[in-house]
Amino acid sequence: MSPNAKPAKKPVSTLFSTGPTRKRPGWSPAALDDAAVGRSHRAAGPKARIQTCISKIHSVLELPDDYVVGIVPASDTGAVEMAMWSLLGARGVDVLAWDAFGRLWVADAVTQLPLENVTTHIVDYGHLPDLSAVNFDNDVVFTWNGTAAGVRVPDGDWIPDDRAGLTIADSTSACFAMDIPWEKLDVVTFSFQKSLGGEGGHGVIILSPRAVERVNSYTPPWPVPKILSLAKKGKLDAGLFDGATINTPSLLVIEDALDALLWAENLGGARGLIARVDASFALMDEWVARTPNYAYLAVDPATISQTSVCLRFVDDWFIGLIADQQKAVVKDVEALLAAEEVAIDISAYRDAPTGLRIWCGPTVDPEDVGALLPWLDWAYVQTRAHYQADAA
Ligand SMILES: Cc1ncc(COP(=O)(O)O)c(C=O)c1O
């Protein structure tokens, strides 16, 4: 079909936001009817819901038996900073960054925590640092999927099994959507409002036995606020991993996460979710190969994120514009897509290069991704024609 022709078919859902993401197909507020609202989260019934949520996360992700899962305050950021504040300082630290979120963890390591031996590996958007330069005698902090760049690590092969340090992986836009080799990771974090389409507010932290051992054998020399503490009296706060949250959780958020996890179970668990992501990405990849207007921001094909797909505009006319004009064109493309009720919330992350970001996680229907793609070309070509007519 010519990009000048208006596509006939629209996505059923216009929701392609990268977080909060769209909810699972068929979701309605009735999914929360059984939430234990108005009750104490320490009472047996509500606590059992939290415990069920923890055990479903464990089983759906197919975590090793000896990994533990806790629900913590302050979303994914809370979970990552909990790991950093509670675990780092026992040895040197390597911190990797290739998007805004990785840079946050670099800033924590360099400007917030009084760490003595920090090595940073920071690269521009679109690239991945040289993974062979990472020192695994140190603890290593990185992001499995750089959501703002659409760049992920290709696999876990670069992480040695016999590492001395801990690996701490912010995996919020990767968990439930990509294959993750758990044995390579000692701390994994995510939040419900990414792949599960859950509500925001809480983070999830997953610890390997080696991370638990660190908590039990090491106390950081700095003050650790209660909400960032994995320890109680110098030992792992075991209750946290058995549904006794540090402070008051939202039982609505827990109920909603349970609903998403049940949906995941009905699809066959993480494998079913990943199959949906793969189906969407196959459509995306086939389209990117053929569109003259867009390309991935990720430079190396092995590192392209299948969930947070970041696109740049590559048409000659667009490349010839100055930065402010490019931004204006992209805004107009987005406005046209929104006006046509095709897609909303698809702006690139605020400090990422100009472009679009399309969430293709498990809750997004692959058919909707397929329906969206011709619209991306159409909206760009229409917008370009407008500008060119104005300039003539
Ligand atoms: C890789 C990554 N880390 C951290 C965050 C911050 O997450 P939260 O808002 O759950 O703290 C995000 C949000 O998009 C993210 O993509």
The ligand as an ORCA input file, in Angstrom:
! r2SCAN-3c Opt
* xyz 0 1
  C      14.611      0.991     32.953
  C      13.778      1.803     33.903
  N      14.205      2.002     35.149
  C      13.490      2.721     36.024
  C      12.291      3.297     35.674
  C      11.521      4.077     36.687
  O      10.465      3.260     37.038
  P       9.452      3.586     38.207
  O       8.638      4.739     37.758
  O       8.675      2.307     38.314
  O      10.251      3.883     39.429
  C      11.794      3.102     34.389
  C      10.531      3.731     33.965
  O      10.155      3.703     32.812
  C      12.559      2.348     33.486
  O      12.110      2.132     32.244
*
